[in-house]
């Protein structure tokens, strides 16, 4: 196969760095095509990439040229090459919903955060980031491989498919403060967040319970991953 700079239309992608690659191997060994290793790689006492790949019968290849060609940083000593895949959301789980997310770092951070709070399902309303972009995978620290994700052409399609839950839309002009939301731990929920630049449009005021996170007027809004993390903590703690 050709090892070249990642593009969205590829049927494979890369994990840059040791930690995301280990998560890939341990979570989805059957998807791994091979692991590229730099000649400058030094084994860590807690994990050796060659031993790990041997355990899962995964091919390794020392290839400095390929790593340099596709890397966005100079310190990528381990890169996983894997086949992309599709999955669907679990209707019996609560969901995080991102409407038109545009920032790959933010998307990856949210994926890692939802995994940390025990959530397993992410809906993305198109257009949105490519979750297989190596920048998303790096920011998620490989957490993508632990969750279900599914793309929807619009929010109505998502809502029609998953109508067995309470929906909370996070908006600057939301009707209720987050601290006033009382959530039943046995009740399924979907937490909906808008694009980093534009948020959710006014139609989302009627999509469920609209919620705002109170902050001082010294800022115009919270950073999206921060707001999502606060909301997840409230609903999952």
Protein Blocks (a to p, Z undefined) as FASTA:
>chain_A
ZZddddfkbcbdcdedjklmmmmmmmmmmlpmbdcddfkbccdfkbcfklmmmmnopacd
ddfklmmmmpcbfklcbdcddddddddddfkbccdddehiabfklmmmmmmmmmmnopab
dcdddddddfkbmklmmmnnommmmpccdddfbfklmmmmmmcbccddddfkbfbdfklp
ccdfkbccddddddfklopafklmmnmccddddddfkbfbdcfklmmmmmmmmmmZZ
